[in-house]
Amino acid sequence: METVRERRRLQTREEILAAAWTAAREDGLARLSLRDLARRVGMRAPSLYSYFPSKEAIYDAMFAYGQQEFADQVAETPRTGSPRDVFRRAAHSFFDFCVKDPVRYLLLFQRTIPEFEPSPESYRLAEQNLGKFAQFMKDCGVTDPRAIDMWTAMLTGLVSQQLSNDPGGDRWARLLDDLVDLYCDHIGL
């Protein structure tokens, strides 16, 4: 049974993580400052260490949280219709998830923080997401492992172009259906 103290601790950890996301969105991931983070949640920087042993642990918790959000997004994406329709919806779902929160995209898919690597526990969530995608591909009749790499390269490339060259716009989003069609033609769907 969870005690009041445990609930408060979890609530404080969640407040710290929410403040970390806000700070990262305002100042950039690599500029996350423990002193600023502590100020945002009304505590002194050394007090953060009782909730997270290091800045990397905060990044790790953010990574795990983002991977869970991604899993939730994928789970909500309808999988009805032809394989091509399903692939189109999957592409739009991934693209929208990424461009909606560029900082989360950078943390989850670009490895932009020097020397940060997710813990094995957090990285397992990313592996589970990739495994679910591999199963999705298999369910659609795609068994070539190169097809997964091709798909992820195509979509992350579009996301990167959108975020870099037309943030808030739709220049690369408009290419999604055409590229999905090319992809499906290439893999024989």
Buried (B, 14 or more C-beta within 10 A) or exposed (E): EEEEEEEEBEEBBEBBBEBBBEBBEEEEBEEBEBEBBBBBBEBEEEEBEEBBEEBBBBBBBBBBBBBBBBBEBBEEBEEEEEBBEBBBBBBBBBBBBBBEBBBBBBBBBBEEBEEBEBBEEBBBBBEEBEEEBBEBBEEBEBEEEEBBEBBBEBBBEBBBEBBEEBEEEEEBBEBBBEBBBEBBEEBEB
